[in-house]
Amino acid sequence: MSKNYAVVLAEGVERLFPVSMSSFIRTSQELHYFLASEIDANGTFFYMVLRESANLGIPTDFQLHIPHGYIRYILATKDEKLLGFF
């Protein structure tokens, strides 16, 4: 089963990313999150593959590694509309 992951960032973390990353950070109901197609929480950093640029809707295969402390929680579902805050 293919899953979609909303990797919700801890409060204020979105400001730590450079402007060039802003197209990948989505915002809804005062939450900032990345939409990922793959994640791996094992290891020193949290690994994810970002599905697409939020602003452009362009498919991508962008890999990102961030500290675990940047993450508030993760939601996963087969249908991204079921995540509830799109």
N, C-alpha and C positions, 0 to 999 in steps of 0.2 A: 504494500500500500504506500503510495506517495503521500507525504505529509507536508504541510506548511507549518512553519514555526514563526510565531511572533516573539521575538526576543526583546522584552520590555526593559528599557534602561532605568537604572536608579535615578532618582531626582537630581537634576543638574548635570548629569553625565553628558548629555547631548552637546553641551557647550565645550567639551574637551576635544571634540573632533574638528578637524579643519573644515573650512567652507567647502572644499572640494568633495567632502563626504556628505554634505547636507542633502544631496539628491537621493541618498539611500536611507535617510532617517525619515520615518513616517510619524505623523502626529495625529492623535485622535483622543478626545476626552481628556486633555491635559497629560496624556501618556506619549512618550517618545519610544519608538521601537524600530527594529530592523525586521523585515520579512525575509526569512531564510528558507532554502530548500533542503539544506543539510546542516546538522549541528553535531558537535562533539565536545562534551564537557570534561573529558579526561585530559589530563596534562596541565601544564603550568598556565596556559591561556585557554579561554573558551574559543573554539573554532566554529565558524559558520560560513556557508556559501550563500551570498545574497542573490536573490532571484532576479530582481530587476531594479532599475532606478525608479524611485517613487515619483519623481517629477516627469520623467520622460516616458515611462512605461516600456523601456527598451530592455529586452532580455539580456542577462549578463551572467557571467560565471566568476564574479568577484569574490575572492576569499578574504576573510577578515579574522584576525585573532585579537581578542581583547581580554583584559583582566577579568576574572570572575566577579570581582567586586563591582563592576560596572553594571551588572545585571540585577534587576529586581525580581523578575520571574519569566518563565517561558510558557507560552500556550501552544499546543499542537493540535492540528485537526487535518482531515483529508480535504475538506472544503474550506477555503480561507474565509468565506462569508460567515462561517459558524464561529469564528474567533470572537465576534461580537462587537468590535469597535472600529469597523472599517467605514 
